[in-house]
Amino acid sequence: MPKARTSLAVCALLLIRMAGVAVAYAQTAQSTAPNDQEPVDTLKISVNVVQLFFNVKDKKGGLIPNLTKDQFQVLEDGKPQTIKYFAAESNLPLTLGILIDTSPSQRQVLEMEKEVGGQFLDQVLREKDLAFVLGFDVDVDLLQDFTSSTKLLKKAMNNTRIGGGGSMSPGMGGGPVPTLSQACCTMLYDAVYLASHDELAQQVGRKAMILLTDGEDEGSKVKVQDAIEAAQKSDSICYVLLIADRGTWQGFGGGEMNKLAKETGGRVIEVGNKFEKLKEGFSQIANELRSQYNLGYVPTNDKQDGTFRKIQIQPNNKDYKIQARSGYYAVARSD
């Protein structure tokens, strides 16, 4: 059965219309937040807000729960902002992208990625969550579009193969993600860009993507900064599991991946070709995604001029480390 592939003219970057961080957050479920917190899940906002999901860690990297908004300050371009809502909430719906490198560097580790990745999906996804699966090598393939079905997601992952992304049956995917075809090797940056711009940017709320790759890009039409910008505009956290068979592949592309992860509020976890390290890496990501704080503020700079605004979340306890995205693009919300 032929594999569905689509194509995107990436040169049309200037025509991108993004919803950015300006979202209308409106949910009516009952909140269990403490009285000193304004419950995010009952909040209705009709103005542009900046919404942040972040983790707090101690010196040893352990997650710190149960903090309150009074223990933080937020700065935008160095100017203090007023926190409008805050919640230590780990159960908000999650939209997740799984991006799988199917280039030759993954030949000896792809099968364990399928096994451990499937276990991760069973562990982390809940009824209201959505996820999709992309494969990338000489092309970027949407193997499974948004679904809450772990069965379909694991089927898509199991269909991946080296040098071929994955095979896709009618109705499995075929969504809006295009393919950037070129006779080359590893379209890593293109995959991040397309996952961000064509998939995650269309969603609201908590969003993240997990990259299973050696971090080496070869042949993408976009640059790494374009991929980072697209991820930031889609409000997506990027986690990178650096994986490859060290016996046949030289090194990792950790530098650019560290930049991608740091700028979006995620991190890089190097697992090499070790099953237990991969399992532990997925477990760490699951814990972080389920232990996020959520805050929102209305920027004092209300200009929607498309510029990048730097954000700093400062804990009152100087021993605490904040894991959060570095900023956002002030793009007007599209209705």
C-alpha positions as a LaTeX table, in Angstrom:
\begin{tabular}{lrrr}
\hline
Residue & $x$ (\AA) & $y$ (\AA) & $z$ (\AA) \\
\hline
Met1 & 0.00 & 0.00 & 0.00 \\
Pro2 & 1.51 & 3.35 & $-0.96$ \\
Lys3 & 2.59 & 5.67 & 1.79 \\
Ala4 & 0.83 & 9.04 & 1.95 \\
Arg5 & 3.21 & 11.96 & 1.52 \\
Thr6 & 2.40 & 15.64 & 1.14 \\
Ser7 & 4.51 & 18.71 & 0.43 \\
Leu8 & 4.94 & 22.24 & 1.80 \\
Ala9 & 6.53 & 25.32 & 0.27 \\
Val10 & 8.57 & 26.31 & 3.29 \\
Cys11 & 9.71 & 29.45 & 1.49 \\
Ala12 & 6.31 & 30.90 & 2.39 \\
Leu13 & 7.44 & 31.46 & 5.99 \\
Leu14 & 6.48 & 35.13 & 5.79 \\
Leu15 & 2.85 & 34.20 & 5.19 \\
Ile16 & 2.51 & 32.30 & 8.45 \\
Arg17 & $-0.41$ & 33.38 & 10.58 \\
Met18 & $-0.04$ & 32.13 & 14.07 \\
Ala19 & $-2.30$ & 32.26 & 17.05 \\
Gly20 & 0.86 & 32.50 & 19.17 \\
Val21 & 0.45 & 32.81 & 22.88 \\
Ala22 & $-2.68$ & 34.91 & 22.62 \\
Val23 & $-5.42$ & 32.45 & 23.51 \\
Ala24 & $-8.93$ & 32.63 & 24.85 \\
Tyr25 & $-8.88$ & 30.25 & 27.77 \\
Ala26 & $-12.45$ & 29.19 & 28.53 \\
Gln27 & $-13.33$ & 26.04 & 30.38 \\
Thr28 & $-16.17$ & 25.38 & 32.79 \\
Ala29 & $-15.03$ & 22.35 & 34.79 \\
Gln30 & $-15.01$ & 22.68 & 38.57 \\
Ser31 & $-11.61$ & 23.53 & 40.07 \\
Thr32 & $-9.96$ & 21.93 & 43.06 \\
Ala33 & $-7.34$ & 24.68 & 43.36 \\
Pro34 & $-6.67$ & 26.16 & 46.82 \\
Asn35 & $-8.57$ & 29.30 & 47.83 \\
Asp36 & $-5.51$ & 31.52 & 47.41 \\
Gln37 & $-5.27$ & 30.62 & 43.75 \\
Glu38 & $-7.54$ & 31.75 & 40.96 \\
Pro39 & $-8.69$ & 28.48 & 39.34 \\
Val40 & $-7.46$ & 28.35 & 35.77 \\
Asp41 & $-10.08$ & 25.84 & 34.67 \\
Thr42 & $-12.97$ & 28.21 & 35.49 \\
Leu43 & $-11.31$ & 31.32 & 34.15 \\
Lys44 & $-12.83$ & 33.04 & 31.14 \\
Ile45 & $-10.60$ & 35.55 & 29.40 \\
Ser46 & $-11.56$ & 37.77 & 26.49 \\
Val47 & $-8.22$ & 39.57 & 26.19 \\
Asn48 & $-4.81$ & 38.45 & 25.02 \\
Val49 & $-2.94$ & 36.58 & 27.71 \\
Val50 & 0.41 & 34.89 & 27.97 \\
Gln51 & 0.09 & 31.37 & 29.32 \\
Leu52 & 3.09 & 29.50 & 30.71 \\
Phe53 & 3.57 & 25.89 & 31.70 \\
Phe54 & 6.73 & 25.25 & 33.67 \\
Asn55 & 8.51 & 22.98 & 36.13 \\
Val56 & 10.31 & 23.88 & 39.34 \\
Lys57 & 13.29 & 21.79 & 40.45 \\
Asp58 & 15.70 & 21.68 & 43.35 \\
Lys59 & 19.49 & 21.67 & 43.09 \\
Lys60 & 19.53 & 17.94 & 42.37 \\
Gly61 & 16.89 & 18.17 & 39.64 \\
Gly62 & 14.02 & 16.88 & 41.76 \\
Leu63 & 10.56 & 18.25 & 41.00 \\
Ile64 & 9.09 & 20.60 & 43.63 \\
Pro65 & 5.28 & 20.50 & 44.02 \\
Asn66 & 2.67 & 22.56 & 45.87 \\
Leu67 & 4.11 & 26.06 & 45.48 \\
Thr68 & 1.85 & 29.14 & 45.29 \\
Lys69 & 1.87 & 32.18 & 43.04 \\
Asp70 & 3.23 & 34.36 & 45.85 \\
Gln71 & 6.48 & 32.43 & 45.55 \\
Phe72 & 7.12 & 33.66 & 42.00 \\
Gln73 & 7.69 & 36.85 & 40.06 \\
Val74 & 7.30 & 37.16 & 36.31 \\
Leu75 & 9.26 & 39.59 & 34.13 \\
Glu76 & 8.68 & 40.36 & 30.47 \\
Asp77 & 11.63 & 42.10 & 28.82 \\
Gly78 & 12.80 & 42.91 & 32.34 \\
Lys79 & 9.50 & 44.51 & 33.44 \\
Pro80 & 7.42 & 43.00 & 36.27 \\
Gln81 & 4.07 & 41.49 & 35.31 \\
Thr82 & 1.00 & 40.77 & 37.41 \\
Ile83 & 0.08 & 37.09 & 37.60 \\
Lys84 & $-3.63$ & 36.83 & 36.81 \\
Tyr85 & $-4.02$ & 33.13 & 37.45 \\
Phe86 & $-1.88$ & 30.37 & 38.82 \\
Ala87 & $-2.34$ & 26.66 & 39.45 \\
Ala88 & $-0.18$ & 23.71 & 40.39 \\
Glu89 & $-2.15$ & 21.61 & 37.93 \\
Ser90 & $-0.92$ & 18.39 & 36.40 \\
Asn91 & $-4.16$ & 17.07 & 34.91 \\
Leu92 & $-4.98$ & 19.62 & 32.22 \\
Pro93 & $-5.44$ & 18.03 & 28.77 \\
Leu94 & $-2.19$ & 17.44 & 26.90 \\
Thr95 & $-1.54$ & 17.61 & 23.17 \\
Leu96 & 1.56 & 15.62 & 22.30 \\
Gly97 & 3.64 & 14.98 & 19.19 \\
Ile98 & 6.00 & 12.00 & 18.85 \\
Leu99 & 8.70 & 12.62 & 16.22 \\
Ile100 & 10.72 & 9.55 & 15.22 \\
Asp101 & 14.00 & 9.69 & 13.33 \\
Thr102 & 14.07 & 6.82 & 10.80 \\
Ser103 & 17.44 & 7.63 & 9.24 \\
Pro104 & 20.24 & 4.98 & 9.20 \\
Ser105 & 21.60 & 6.12 & 12.60 \\
Gln106 & 18.52 & 4.56 & 14.20 \\
Arg107 & 18.82 & 1.12 & 12.64 \\
Gln108 & 19.87 & $-0.68$ & 15.82 \\
Val109 & 17.63 & 1.23 & 18.24 \\
Leu110 & 14.34 & 1.70 & 16.38 \\
Glu111 & 12.74 & $-1.45$ & 17.75 \\
Met112 & 13.36 & $-0.47$ & 21.36 \\
Glu113 & 12.02 & 3.02 & 20.60 \\
Lys114 & 8.78 & 1.39 & 19.48 \\
Glu115 & 8.58 & $-0.77$ & 22.60 \\
Val116 & 9.44 & 1.88 & 25.18 \\
Gly117 & 7.55 & 4.61 & 23.32 \\
Gly118 & 4.42 & 2.47 & 23.36 \\
Gln119 & 4.76 & 1.96 & 27.11 \\
Phe120 & 5.15 & 5.71 & 27.55 \\
Leu121 & 1.93 & 6.40 & 25.65 \\
Asp122 & 0.07 & 3.94 & 27.87 \\
Gln123 & 1.52 & 5.68 & 30.92 \\
Val124 & 1.03 & 9.34 & 30.06 \\
Leu125 & $-2.02$ & 9.69 & 27.80 \\
Arg126 & $-5.43$ & 10.14 & 29.36 \\
Glu127 & $-8.96$ & 10.30 & 28.01 \\
Lys128 & $-8.94$ & 13.99 & 27.03 \\
Asp129 & $-5.37$ & 14.01 & 25.68 \\
Leu130 & $-4.46$ & 13.97 & 21.98 \\
Ala131 & $-1.30$ & 12.85 & 20.23 \\
Phe132 & 0.12 & 12.37 & 16.74 \\
Val133 & 3.12 & 10.55 & 15.27 \\
Leu134 & 5.60 & 11.82 & 12.65 \\
Gly135 & 8.44 & 9.91 & 11.03 \\
Phe136 & 11.32 & 11.70 & 9.32 \\
Asp137 & 14.32 & 10.80 & 7.20 \\
Val138 & 14.45 & 11.86 & 3.52 \\
Asp139 & 10.88 & 13.09 & 4.01 \\
Val140 & 8.56 & 14.04 & 6.83 \\
Asp141 & 5.58 & 11.71 & 7.12 \\
Leu142 & 2.43 & 12.08 & 9.17 \\
Leu143 & 1.97 & 8.50 & 10.33 \\
Gln144 & $-0.97$ & 9.18 & 12.63 \\
Asp145 & $-2.92$ & 12.41 & 12.98 \\
Phe146 & $-4.44$ & 13.60 & 16.26 \\
Thr147 & $-6.13$ & 10.84 & 18.23 \\
Ser148 & $-6.69$ & 9.80 & 21.81 \\
Ser149 & $-6.32$ & 6.15 & 20.85 \\
Thr150 & $-3.08$ & 4.67 & 22.14 \\
Lys151 & $-3.81$ & 1.64 & 19.95 \\
Leu152 & $-3.66$ & 3.74 & 16.76 \\
Leu153 & $-0.63$ & 5.67 & 17.97 \\
Lys154 & 1.31 & 2.51 & 18.79 \\
Lys155 & 0.31 & 1.00 & 15.45 \\
Ala156 & 1.76 & 4.03 & 13.69 \\
Met157 & 4.98 & 3.79 & 15.70 \\
Asn158 & 5.27 & 0.07 & 14.97 \\
Asn159 & 4.91 & 0.78 & 11.24 \\
Thr160 & 8.03 & 2.95 & 11.16 \\
Arg161 & 11.02 & 1.56 & 9.27 \\
Ile162 & 14.50 & 2.80 & 8.48 \\
Gly163 & 14.61 & 4.96 & 5.37 \\
Gly164 & 10.86 & 4.86 & 4.95 \\
Gly165 & 9.24 & 6.76 & 7.79 \\
Gly166 & 6.24 & 4.45 & 8.00 \\
Ser167 & 3.46 & 2.89 & 6.03 \\
Met168 & 0.02 & 4.41 & 6.43 \\
Ser169 & $-3.36$ & 2.93 & 5.77 \\
Pro170 & $-6.27$ & 5.03 & 4.45 \\
Gly171 & $-7.86$ & 7.00 & 7.26 \\
Met172 & $-4.90$ & 6.59 & 9.62 \\
Gly173 & $-3.56$ & 10.03 & 9.06 \\
Gly174 & $-3.22$ & 12.08 & 5.92 \\
Gly175 & $-3.77$ & 15.27 & 7.90 \\
Pro176 & $-2.40$ & 18.72 & 7.16 \\
Val177 & 1.28 & 17.95 & 7.70 \\
Pro178 & 3.18 & 18.24 & 4.40 \\
Thr179 & 6.34 & 16.44 & 3.41 \\
Leu180 & 9.49 & 18.31 & 2.39 \\
Ser181 & 10.82 & 15.95 & $-0.26$ \\
Gln182 & 14.50 & 16.05 & $-1.14$ \\
Ala183 & 17.02 & 13.34 & $-1.92$ \\
Cys184 & 18.92 & 13.59 & 1.32 \\
Cys185 & 19.08 & 12.08 & 4.75 \\
Thr186 & 17.53 & 13.50 & 7.92 \\
Met187 & 14.90 & 16.24 & 7.76 \\
Leu188 & 15.03 & 16.94 & 11.49 \\
Tyr189 & 14.48 & 20.71 & 11.47 \\
Asp190 & 11.74 & 20.37 & 8.85 \\
Ala191 & 9.99 & 17.81 & 11.07 \\
Val192 & 10.04 & 20.15 & 14.10 \\
Tyr193 & 8.84 & 23.05 & 11.96 \\
Leu194 & 5.97 & 21.08 & 10.43 \\
Ala195 & 4.91 & 19.49 & 13.72 \\
Ser196 & 4.81 & 22.96 & 15.27 \\
His197 & 3.28 & 24.99 & 12.47 \\
Asp198 & 0.87 & 22.51 & 10.88 \\
Glu199 & $-0.16$ & 20.45 & 13.88 \\
Leu200 & 0.43 & 21.98 & 17.31 \\
Ala201 & $-0.20$ & 25.62 & 16.35 \\
Gln202 & $-3.80$ & 24.68 & 15.63 \\
Gln203 & $-4.34$ & 23.50 & 19.22 \\
Val204 & $-4.69$ & 25.31 & 22.56 \\
Gly205 & $-3.61$ & 24.41 & 26.08 \\
Arg206 & $-0.67$ & 22.22 & 27.10 \\
Lys207 & 1.45 & 21.16 & 24.15 \\
Ala208 & 4.68 & 19.23 & 23.85 \\
Met209 & 6.68 & 17.19 & 21.39 \\
Ile210 & 9.20 & 14.42 & 21.96 \\
Leu211 & 11.99 & 13.87 & 19.45 \\
Leu212 & 13.67 & 10.47 & 19.19 \\
Thr213 & 16.82 & 11.26 & 17.20 \\
Asp214 & 20.59 & 11.49 & 17.19 \\
Gly215 & 20.13 & 15.26 & 16.76 \\
Glu216 & 21.91 & 15.44 & 13.40 \\
Asp217 & 20.10 & 17.29 & 10.61 \\
Glu218 & 20.97 & 16.87 & 6.97 \\
Gly219 & 19.02 & 18.43 & 4.13 \\
Ser220 & 16.23 & 20.35 & 5.85 \\
Lys221 & 14.90 & 23.34 & 3.94 \\
Val222 & 14.46 & 25.36 & 7.12 \\
Lys223 & 17.18 & 26.36 & 9.56 \\
Val224 & 17.25 & 25.35 & 13.20 \\
Gln225 & 16.19 & 28.88 & 14.21 \\
Asp226 & 13.11 & 28.57 & 11.98 \\
Ala227 & 12.22 & 25.33 & 13.76 \\
Ile228 & 12.72 & 26.93 & 17.17 \\
Glu229 & 10.62 & 29.94 & 16.21 \\
Ala230 & 7.80 & 27.72 & 14.95 \\
Ala231 & 7.86 & 25.73 & 18.19 \\
Gln232 & 7.78 & 28.95 & 20.24 \\
Lys233 & 4.90 & 30.35 & 18.21 \\
Ser234 & 2.93 & 27.16 & 18.77 \\
Asp235 & 3.64 & 27.31 & 22.54 \\
Ser236 & 5.13 & 23.82 & 22.39 \\
Ile237 & 7.67 & 22.33 & 24.79 \\
Cys238 & 10.36 & 20.27 & 23.04 \\
Tyr239 & 11.96 & 17.26 & 24.67 \\
Val240 & 14.81 & 15.48 & 22.88 \\
Leu241 & 15.82 & 11.90 & 23.58 \\
Leu242 & 19.25 & 11.64 & 21.97 \\
Ile243 & 19.48 & 8.09 & 20.76 \\
Ala244 & 21.56 & 6.16 & 18.22 \\
Asp245 & 23.64 & 3.05 & 17.92 \\
Arg246 & 27.05 & 4.30 & 19.06 \\
Gly247 & 28.69 & 1.30 & 17.45 \\
Thr248 & 27.82 & 2.51 & 13.97 \\
Trp249 & 27.17 & 6.23 & 14.34 \\
Gln250 & 29.50 & 9.06 & 15.28 \\
Gly251 & 28.31 & 11.31 & 18.06 \\
Phe252 & 25.18 & 13.33 & 18.61 \\
Gly253 & 23.92 & 16.72 & 17.45 \\
Gly254 & 23.44 & 17.88 & 21.00 \\
Gly255 & 24.31 & 21.55 & 20.49 \\
Glu256 & 21.36 & 22.55 & 18.33 \\
Met257 & 19.05 & 20.20 & 20.24 \\
Asn258 & 20.05 & 21.82 & 23.53 \\
Lys259 & 19.13 & 25.19 & 22.08 \\
Leu260 & 15.77 & 23.91 & 20.83 \\
Ala261 & 14.92 & 22.36 & 24.18 \\
Lys262 & 16.11 & 25.28 & 26.31 \\
Glu263 & 14.27 & 27.92 & 24.28 \\
Thr264 & 10.99 & 26.00 & 24.46 \\
Gly265 & 11.09 & 24.91 & 28.11 \\
Gly266 & 12.07 & 21.28 & 27.57 \\
Arg267 & 15.41 & 19.52 & 27.85 \\
Val268 & 17.74 & 17.03 & 26.22 \\
Ile269 & 18.20 & 13.54 & 27.66 \\
Glu270 & 21.02 & 11.47 & 26.22 \\
Val271 & 20.22 & 7.76 & 26.21 \\
Gly272 & 22.72 & 6.40 & 23.68 \\
Asn273 & 21.65 & 2.88 & 22.77 \\
Lys274 & 20.65 & 1.75 & 26.27 \\
Phe275 & 17.16 & 0.35 & 26.83 \\
Glu276 & 17.04 & 1.30 & 30.52 \\
Lys277 & 18.23 & 4.85 & 29.82 \\
Leu278 & 15.53 & 5.27 & 27.19 \\
Lys279 & 12.91 & 3.96 & 29.60 \\
Glu280 & 14.14 & 6.30 & 32.33 \\
Gly281 & 14.18 & 9.24 & 29.90 \\
Phe282 & 10.56 & 8.67 & 28.94 \\
Ser283 & 9.68 & 8.31 & 32.63 \\
Gln284 & 11.30 & 11.64 & 33.46 \\
Ile285 & 9.37 & 13.36 & 30.67 \\
Ala286 & 6.10 & 11.81 & 31.87 \\
Asn287 & 6.72 & 13.06 & 35.41 \\
Glu288 & 7.54 & 16.57 & 34.22 \\
Leu289 & 4.48 & 16.78 & 31.98 \\
Arg290 & 2.28 & 15.74 & 34.90 \\
Ser291 & 3.97 & 18.09 & 37.38 \\
Gln292 & 3.70 & 21.41 & 35.59 \\
Tyr293 & 2.69 & 24.73 & 37.07 \\
Asn294 & 0.44 & 26.93 & 34.98 \\
Leu295 & 0.35 & 30.72 & 35.17 \\
Gly296 & $-1.04$ & 33.47 & 33.02 \\
Tyr297 & $-0.64$ & 37.22 & 32.79 \\
Val298 & $-1.81$ & 40.09 & 30.59 \\
Pro299 & 1.34 & 41.81 & 29.28 \\
Thr300 & 1.86 & 45.44 & 30.19 \\
Asn301 & 3.14 & 45.85 & 26.63 \\
Asp302 & $-0.09$ & 45.27 & 24.73 \\
Lys303 & 1.34 & 45.85 & 21.24 \\
Gln304 & 0.73 & 42.90 & 18.92 \\
Asp305 & 3.69 & 43.73 & 16.68 \\
Gly306 & 5.12 & 40.26 & 16.16 \\
Thr307 & 8.27 & 40.92 & 18.17 \\
Phe308 & 9.85 & 38.39 & 20.51 \\
Arg309 & 9.33 & 39.08 & 24.21 \\
Lys310 & 11.72 & 37.54 & 26.73 \\
Ile311 & 10.13 & 35.97 & 29.81 \\
Gln312 & 11.72 & 35.27 & 33.17 \\
Ile313 & 10.01 & 33.39 & 35.99 \\
Gln314 & 11.88 & 34.14 & 39.19 \\
Pro315 & 11.29 & 32.01 & 42.32 \\
Asn316 & 11.67 & 33.68 & 45.70 \\
Asn317 & 13.78 & 30.71 & 46.76 \\
Lys318 & 17.08 & 31.17 & 44.92 \\
Asp319 & 17.85 & 27.46 & 45.19 \\
Tyr320 & 14.94 & 26.61 & 42.92 \\
Lys321 & 15.48 & 26.19 & 39.18 \\
Ile322 & 12.76 & 27.08 & 36.70 \\
Gln323 & 12.35 & 25.05 & 33.51 \\
Ala324 & 10.27 & 27.21 & 31.16 \\
Arg325 & 10.31 & 28.63 & 27.66 \\
Ser326 & 12.42 & 31.71 & 27.10 \\
Gly327 & 9.73 & 33.92 & 25.63 \\
Tyr328 & 6.99 & 34.33 & 23.04 \\
Tyr329 & 6.11 & 36.18 & 19.86 \\
Ala330 & 3.52 & 38.94 & 20.30 \\
Val331 & 1.28 & 37.95 & 17.42 \\
Ala332 & $-2.38$ & 38.94 & 17.46 \\
Arg333 & $-4.87$ & 36.20 & 18.14 \\
Ser334 & $-6.82$ & 35.10 & 15.05 \\
Asp335 & $-10.51$ & 34.42 & 15.63 \\
\hline
\end{tabular}
